[in-house]
Amino acid sequence: MKEKVYGKQKIYYPDQSGFKEVSADELNAMEKEIENMEAKLRQAESEIKEAQNELKYLVSEVTTEELKSNVEKVRSLKNFQSI
């Protein structure tokens, strides 16, 4: 950590002297890799949103047990009305 003094203020910043210098080509390659990763992230977020929407739809649907119960109710009403 390095320190610079400006009047009564002190500013601390990381010492970057231990890092190697990066060429413009390396920076461009890093930028391209970041762009690719961001595109993958957007794709993954889109897939997650689609899956969440599908899950929400499936959760709102009537379950098999509820359907069986409804069928039994209808059958019992049908039997009751035919008497």
C-alpha positions as CSV (number, residue, x, y, z in Angstrom):
1,M,0.0,0.0,0.0
2,K,1.3,3.4,-0.9
3,E,0.5,6.8,0.5
4,K,0.4,10.3,-1.0
5,V,-0.1,13.4,1.2
6,Y,-2.0,16.3,-0.2
7,G,-2.0,19.0,2.5
8,K,-3.8,17.5,5.5
9,Q,-5.3,14.7,3.4
10,K,-3.7,11.3,2.8
11,I,-4.6,9.1,-0.1
12,Y,-3.8,5.3,0.0
13,Y,-3.6,3.2,-3.1
14,P,-2.2,-0.2,-4.0
15,D,1.4,-0.5,-5.0
16,Q,1.4,-1.7,-8.6
17,S,5.1,-1.8,-9.1
18,G,5.1,-5.6,-8.7
19,F,2.8,-6.0,-11.7
20,K,4.2,-6.6,-15.2
21,E,3.4,-4.1,-18.0
22,V,0.6,-5.2,-20.3
23,S,0.8,-4.5,-24.0
24,A,-2.0,-3.1,-26.1
25,D,-2.6,-6.4,-27.7
26,E,-2.9,-8.1,-24.4
27,L,-5.4,-5.4,-23.2
28,N,-7.4,-5.9,-26.4
29,A,-7.4,-9.7,-25.9
30,M,-8.6,-9.2,-22.3
31,E,-11.3,-6.8,-23.5
32,K,-12.5,-9.4,-26.0
33,E,-12.6,-12.1,-23.4
34,I,-14.6,-9.8,-21.1
35,E,-17.1,-9.2,-23.9
36,N,-17.4,-12.9,-24.6
37,M,-18.0,-13.6,-20.9
38,E,-20.6,-10.8,-20.7
39,A,-22.4,-12.3,-23.7
40,K,-22.4,-15.7,-22.0
41,L,-23.7,-14.1,-18.8
42,R,-26.5,-12.4,-20.7
43,Q,-27.4,-15.8,-22.3
44,A,-27.4,-17.6,-19.0
45,E,-29.6,-14.9,-17.4
46,S,-32.0,-15.2,-20.3
47,E,-32.1,-19.0,-19.9
48,I,-32.7,-18.6,-16.1
49,K,-35.5,-16.1,-16.8
50,E,-37.2,-18.6,-19.2
51,A,-36.8,-21.4,-16.7
52,Q,-38.3,-19.3,-13.9
53,N,-41.3,-18.4,-16.1
54,E,-41.8,-22.0,-17.0
55,L,-41.6,-23.0,-13.3
56,K,-44.1,-20.3,-12.4
57,Y,-46.5,-21.6,-15.0
58,L,-46.1,-25.2,-13.9
59,V,-46.6,-24.3,-10.2
60,S,-49.8,-22.5,-11.1
61,E,-51.2,-25.6,-13.0
62,V,-53.6,-28.0,-11.3
63,T,-51.8,-31.0,-9.8
64,T,-52.7,-34.6,-10.6
65,E,-54.2,-35.1,-7.1
66,E,-56.4,-32.0,-7.5
67,L,-57.6,-33.3,-10.9
68,K,-58.4,-36.7,-9.4
69,S,-60.3,-35.1,-6.6
70,N,-62.3,-32.9,-9.1
71,V,-63.1,-35.9,-11.2
72,E,-64.4,-37.7,-8.2
73,K,-66.6,-34.7,-7.3
74,V,-68.0,-34.6,-10.8
75,R,-68.7,-38.3,-10.7
76,S,-70.4,-38.1,-7.4
77,L,-72.5,-35.1,-8.6
78,K,-73.4,-37.1,-11.7
79,N,-74.5,-40.1,-9.6
80,F,-76.5,-37.8,-7.3
81,Q,-78.3,-36.2,-10.2
82,S,-79.2,-39.5,-11.9
83,I,-81.1,-40.7,-8.7
